[in-house]
Amino acid sequence: MPRIAYVNGRYVAHAEASVHIEDRGYQFADGVYEVCEVARGYIVDMKRHLDRLDRSLRELSIAWPMNRAAMEIVILEVIRRNRVKNGLVYLQVTRGVASRDFLFPAGTRPSVVVTARKVDPAAAAKRAENGIKVITVPENRWDRVDIKSVGLLPNVLAKQKASEAGAQEAWFIDADGTVKEGGSSNAWIVTGDGALVTRPAEHGILRGITRTTLLDVAAKLGLRVEERGFTVAEAKAAREAFISSATTLAMPVVAIDGAPIANGHPGSVVLSLRQAFFDIAEKRPA
């Protein structure tokens, strides 16, 4: 069955979906996005994703393209039309179409695109069984990474470098050696005494929705969490390391810059978080 996309008020064939060449998302990366997991016929954490979308839009002074209830209907309809039981739904809002000028255009209607695609859950489970490898790269992004902007070129270059090195993610590192976050994920470690450590989300990283839900999962499992910075050296010496995102959930990291983490295999803490995630996360029938 052909894929269907929603573009500015219309459901269209994915292969024919398009936006104007002067859309400011294309010209200036003047837009924001969200990615939600669809699992077992449910959309996961939609409320939190839309809350973050609202914040990102407000930070960039972009209006909602429709009211929130209508947006929820569109998201669910795109999932339904694409028959996605396990997969991802992608939502993007830009400032809209206007003659190319750096200043905000007056009266421009925001553009919105929603797509969905299927993902094989068995493939994700297999990756979790084996774990992934991470490389480190110097932080070179703009300061407002707390906004989920479509301006992702540094992330693209970092993840391409990781791929060329045989890794699956890159961690951005501050000048003092502190880990910030991944190209498309938040970074975590597990200390020798079993505490989960992740950088505070007040500044310098994106407040990941999966990260937030994992804090709930950790509390339910009775795991101690420390929201603080950690260095690359601490990560390499950790009991476990992992990343989190809507596309990976909690994904074990088994090597950083070629150095194995512990015994080089996924650890029990991250696997327990993965196992409990779906039951604890907010779910809405899709």
PLY file of the C-alpha trace (Angstrom):
ply
format ascii 1.0
element vertex 286
property float x
property float y
property float z
element edge 285
property int vertex1
property int vertex2
end_header
0.00 0.00 0.00
1.48 3.44 -0.95
2.49 5.71 1.90
0.37 8.78 2.64
1.60 12.15 3.93
-0.26 15.14 5.31
0.89 18.45 3.80
-0.80 21.76 4.60
-4.35 20.51 4.81
-4.22 17.62 2.35
-3.54 13.90 2.55
-1.38 13.07 -0.48
0.70 10.21 -1.84
4.07 10.28 -0.08
5.90 10.10 -3.43
4.13 13.27 -4.59
4.24 15.26 -1.34
5.97 18.63 -1.66
6.30 22.11 -0.20
7.09 25.40 -1.95
10.73 26.18 -2.73
10.47 29.36 -0.64
9.24 27.58 2.45
11.38 29.02 5.25
12.16 25.55 6.54
13.98 24.91 3.27
15.54 28.38 3.01
16.53 29.04 6.63
15.86 25.85 8.67
13.19 28.09 10.22
11.08 25.37 11.76
10.77 22.65 14.38
9.87 18.98 14.46
8.89 16.04 16.63
9.25 12.27 16.24
6.94 9.92 18.15
7.17 6.18 18.54
4.25 3.98 17.51
4.35 0.63 19.33
1.89 -2.26 19.38
-0.80 -0.06 17.86
-0.31 2.81 20.32
1.30 6.21 19.90
3.70 6.71 22.80
4.04 9.90 24.86
2.08 12.06 22.39
1.09 14.57 25.07
4.70 15.19 26.07
5.78 15.46 22.44
3.08 18.03 21.69
3.94 19.92 24.89
7.54 20.15 23.66
6.35 21.16 20.18
4.38 23.97 21.79
7.48 25.15 23.64
9.67 25.01 20.52
7.11 27.00 18.52
6.84 29.62 21.27
10.63 29.96 21.53
10.79 30.74 17.79
7.56 32.81 17.71
5.93 30.43 15.20
2.17 30.02 15.48
0.47 26.63 15.62
-0.73 25.73 12.10
-3.98 24.45 13.64
-5.32 23.93 17.13
-3.84 21.15 19.19
-6.88 18.89 19.06
-6.88 19.08 15.25
-3.16 18.28 15.21
-3.78 15.15 17.26
-6.46 14.06 14.78
-4.09 14.58 11.83
-1.30 12.60 13.53
-3.61 9.68 14.28
-5.10 9.78 10.78
-1.65 9.65 9.14
-0.77 6.65 11.29
-4.07 4.98 10.36
-3.75 5.66 6.63
-0.24 4.21 6.62
-1.35 1.21 8.71
1.52 1.66 11.14
1.35 -0.62 14.18
5.05 -0.34 14.99
7.01 2.59 13.65
7.49 6.34 13.81
5.43 9.43 13.07
7.25 12.62 12.04
5.76 16.09 12.45
7.33 19.30 11.12
6.13 22.89 11.40
7.90 25.80 9.68
7.21 29.53 9.61
5.73 29.08 6.15
6.24 30.32 2.60
7.44 33.86 1.92
9.87 35.75 -0.30
13.38 35.13 0.97
14.14 37.66 3.69
15.78 37.17 7.06
13.04 39.10 8.90
9.89 37.30 10.00
7.30 37.75 7.23
3.99 39.31 8.20
0.84 37.25 7.83
2.53 34.06 6.68
0.69 30.86 7.50
2.87 28.13 9.07
3.52 25.01 7.00
2.93 21.55 8.47
3.98 18.10 7.28
3.17 14.79 8.98
4.50 11.43 7.81
4.59 7.93 9.29
6.57 4.81 8.51
6.75 1.26 9.72
9.69 -0.11 11.73
10.42 -3.75 12.42
10.44 -4.14 16.23
12.48 -7.33 15.91
15.31 -5.38 14.27
15.35 -2.87 17.14
15.36 -5.69 19.67
18.30 -7.28 17.85
20.26 -4.01 18.01
19.60 -3.86 21.74
20.88 -7.41 22.18
24.17 -6.47 20.52
24.43 -2.84 21.60
25.82 0.05 19.57
29.13 1.88 19.31
29.62 5.60 19.90
32.33 8.05 18.91
32.94 11.48 20.44
33.12 14.79 18.57
33.73 18.37 19.77
30.61 20.43 20.48
30.08 22.80 17.54
26.33 23.49 17.58
24.41 26.67 18.34
23.56 27.39 21.95
19.78 26.75 21.70
19.81 22.99 21.27
16.94 22.92 23.78
14.72 23.90 20.81
13.95 20.94 18.55
14.88 22.85 15.41
15.21 21.37 11.91
18.66 23.03 11.73
20.62 19.79 12.16
23.69 20.08 9.91
26.24 19.63 12.77
24.28 16.54 13.84
24.30 15.20 10.28
28.07 15.63 10.01
28.65 14.03 13.43
26.50 11.01 12.64
28.12 10.62 9.22
31.53 10.61 10.91
30.25 7.96 13.32
29.02 5.81 10.44
32.36 6.08 8.65
34.04 4.93 11.89
31.78 1.88 12.15
29.71 3.41 14.96
26.01 4.22 15.21
26.01 7.48 17.19
28.25 10.45 18.03
28.37 12.21 21.39
29.05 15.96 21.44
31.72 16.84 24.03
32.30 20.19 25.76
35.78 21.70 25.91
36.13 20.45 29.50
35.55 16.84 28.43
31.94 16.68 29.60
29.47 14.68 27.52
26.51 16.71 26.27
24.28 14.47 24.13
24.21 12.45 20.94
23.50 13.55 17.41
19.92 12.32 17.83
19.79 11.04 21.39
20.44 11.76 25.05
23.45 10.16 26.77
23.44 8.08 29.97
25.79 5.99 32.06
25.32 3.58 34.96
27.85 3.93 37.77
29.50 1.07 39.60
26.96 1.32 42.43
24.02 1.22 39.99
23.06 4.90 39.76
21.78 6.23 36.43
23.55 9.44 35.39
22.39 11.85 32.69
23.14 15.52 32.11
20.55 18.01 33.43
18.24 19.29 30.70
18.05 22.90 31.87
20.64 24.04 29.30
22.91 22.60 26.66
20.87 19.55 25.65
17.43 18.76 24.35
14.93 17.68 26.99
14.28 14.30 25.40
10.77 12.93 25.79
12.07 9.36 26.04
14.63 10.66 28.54
11.81 12.12 30.64
9.79 8.90 30.52
12.89 6.88 31.44
13.13 8.95 34.61
9.60 7.72 35.42
10.63 4.15 34.56
13.70 4.38 36.80
11.54 5.62 39.68
9.12 2.71 39.21
12.01 0.25 39.20
13.55 1.82 42.30
16.70 2.97 40.48
18.62 5.98 41.71
19.12 8.81 39.19
21.76 11.55 39.30
21.15 14.45 36.91
24.69 15.76 36.50
27.41 16.02 33.93
29.86 13.20 33.32
33.12 13.06 31.41
34.17 10.79 28.57
36.66 9.17 30.95
33.87 8.44 33.44
31.71 7.01 30.68
34.47 4.69 29.50
34.94 3.44 33.07
31.20 3.06 33.72
29.37 -0.15 34.49
27.01 0.55 31.56
26.31 3.28 29.03
23.30 3.87 26.82
21.44 6.39 24.70
17.76 7.29 24.62
15.43 8.63 21.94
12.02 7.91 20.45
13.71 5.90 17.70
15.90 3.80 20.02
14.19 3.89 23.45
17.05 2.89 25.80
19.80 1.49 23.59
22.94 -0.06 25.13
26.32 1.44 24.23
29.04 -1.20 24.24
32.01 0.91 23.08
33.06 4.58 23.09
35.81 5.64 20.67
36.74 1.98 20.32
37.08 1.37 24.07
34.69 -1.33 25.35
32.29 -0.48 28.18
32.70 -3.03 30.98
32.69 -6.45 29.26
31.62 -5.02 25.91
28.07 -6.38 26.12
24.73 -4.74 26.99
24.14 -4.49 30.73
21.20 -5.57 32.85
20.11 -2.07 33.92
19.49 -0.71 30.43
17.78 -3.92 29.36
15.44 -3.69 32.36
14.59 -0.10 31.38
13.77 -1.24 27.84
11.59 -4.05 29.10
9.55 -1.81 31.43
9.30 1.24 29.15
6.11 0.43 27.23
4.08 -0.45 30.31
4.97 2.82 32.06
4.92 5.29 29.12
1.78 7.23 28.24
-0.07 5.43 25.44
-2.94 6.36 23.12
-4.55 3.96 20.63
-3.32 4.81 17.15
0 1
1 2
2 3
3 4
4 5
5 6
6 7
7 8
8 9
9 10
10 11
11 12
12 13
13 14
14 15
15 16
16 17
17 18
18 19
19 20
20 21
21 22
22 23
23 24
24 25
25 26
26 27
27 28
28 29
29 30
30 31
31 32
32 33
33 34
34 35
35 36
36 37
37 38
38 39
39 40
40 41
41 42
42 43
43 44
44 45
45 46
46 47
47 48
48 49
49 50
50 51
51 52
52 53
53 54
54 55
55 56
56 57
57 58
58 59
59 60
60 61
61 62
62 63
63 64
64 65
65 66
66 67
67 68
68 69
69 70
70 71
71 72
72 73
73 74
74 75
75 76
76 77
77 78
78 79
79 80
80 81
81 82
82 83
83 84
84 85
85 86
86 87
87 88
88 89
89 90
90 91
91 92
92 93
93 94
94 95
95 96
96 97
97 98
98 99
99 100
100 101
101 102
102 103
103 104
104 105
105 106
106 107
107 108
108 109
109 110
110 111
111 112
112 113
113 114
114 115
115 116
116 117
117 118
118 119
119 120
120 121
121 122
122 123
123 124
124 125
125 126
126 127
127 128
128 129
129 130
130 131
131 132
132 133
133 134
134 135
135 136
136 137
137 138
138 139
139 140
140 141
141 142
142 143
143 144
144 145
145 146
146 147
147 148
148 149
149 150
150 151
151 152
152 153
153 154
154 155
155 156
156 157
157 158
158 159
159 160
160 161
161 162
162 163
163 164
164 165
165 166
166 167
167 168
168 169
169 170
170 171
171 172
172 173
173 174
174 175
175 176
176 177
177 178
178 179
179 180
180 181
181 182
182 183
183 184
184 185
185 186
186 187
187 188
188 189
189 190
190 191
191 192
192 193
193 194
194 195
195 196
196 197
197 198
198 199
199 200
200 201
201 202
202 203
203 204
204 205
205 206
206 207
207 208
208 209
209 210
210 211
211 212
212 213
213 214
214 215
215 216
216 217
217 218
218 219
219 220
220 221
221 222
222 223
223 224
224 225
225 226
226 227
227 228
228 229
229 230
230 231
231 232
232 233
233 234
234 235
235 236
236 237
237 238
238 239
239 240
240 241
241 242
242 243
243 244
244 245
245 246
246 247
247 248
248 249
249 250
250 251
251 252
252 253
253 254
254 255
255 256
256 257
257 258
258 259
259 260
260 261
261 262
262 263
263 264
264 265
265 266
266 267
267 268
268 269
269 270
270 271
271 272
272 273
273 274
274 275
275 276
276 277
277 278
278 279
279 280
280 281
281 282
282 283
283 284
284 285
